[in-house]
């Protein structure tokens, strides 16, 4: 069974850091494009960071210089290192692994709350 499981969310103060993890199972993770999205209450889901199959990294303007996506294919895991967190980063964060329309998988999400 192919699945993605996120972890690492929680409550953090403004200016703090968190590292999200997304562990894959049942798939050859290294060949998938990997993406982190987030969805804040009342807002549409938005792309935060992506790691393309070719190895390129792209980020939303709002997180450039603060967030970093990385992967450890030996552990079937993709990470999102989030630094200098702001209250507007509060959202549910989802990971996605996509190969094509047929092989397109999402995790269940992990809550990140940035508040003092």
N, C-alpha and C positions, 0 to 999 in steps of 0.2 A: 504494500500500500504506500503510495507516494504522499508524503505530507511534509509540511513546514511547521516548525514550532518556534515561536519567538519567546524570548525571555530578556530580563534585564531592566524592564520598566520600573517606575516607581515615582516617589515624590522627591524633588530636589529643589534647593533654593536657587533663585536667580544667580547666575554666574557659575553655577556648579556644572558637573559633568556626569554623564551616564554613558555606558556602553551597552547597546542592544545586541543580542545574538539571535540568529535564526538558523536552526539546525534542520537540515534536510534528511529525509530517509526515503528509500525506495527509488532513487533516481541517480543517474550519473551527474552529480551536481556540477562538475567542472565544465560541462558543455552548455549550461544554461546561462542566459542573461539574468542578472540579479538586481532587484530594485527594492528600495525602501519607499513607502508611501506613508502619508499621515492624513488623518481626518479629525478636524476639530469639531466640537458641537456646532451644528447649524451651518457647517461649511462643506464644500465638496472635497472629496479625497484628492490629494495633490501629490505629485512626485517630489520626493526629497533628494534622493541620490540613486544613481544607477551605475552598474558595472556591466558594460556591454560584453558580448561574447568575444569581441576583439580586444578587450582589456581596457577600453576607454572608460574614464570616470566622468560623470556629469552630475552637477548639483543645481538645485534650485537657487536662485539668486539670494533668497532669504537666509540660506544656510552656508553659503560659500565662505570658506575660511574658518568655519566653526565645526562643521561636521566632516567626517571622513568615512567612506565606505571601503571595506576591505574583505578579503575572503581567505579562508584556509580550506582548500579543497580536500586536504587529507582528513580534515575533521568534518567535511560536508557542512561547513558553517560560513555564513556571511555576517559581518559585523557592521554596526553603525556607531562610531565614536562621536559623541556629541559633547562639545565643549562650549563654555560661555553661554549656557542655556538662558533663554528669556521666557517670560510668561507666555508669549505668543507661540512658543514651541509646544505648548500643552496640546496634546492630541493622543489619539490611538494610533500607534505606529504598526504598519503591516509590512511584511516582506513578501516578495513575489519572485518566483523563478519561472522563466518563460523560455521555451525553445521554439514553439510555433503555436498556432491556434489550438492544436490538440493537446499539447503538453504545456499547460499554463496553470500554475499552482500558486495559491495564496495561503499565508498563515492566518491564524485566528486573531492576531493583533495583541499588542501589549500597551498598557496605558502609561503615558508619561505626563506627569503634572509638575509644572514649574511654578512654585509659589513660596512666598515667605511666610 
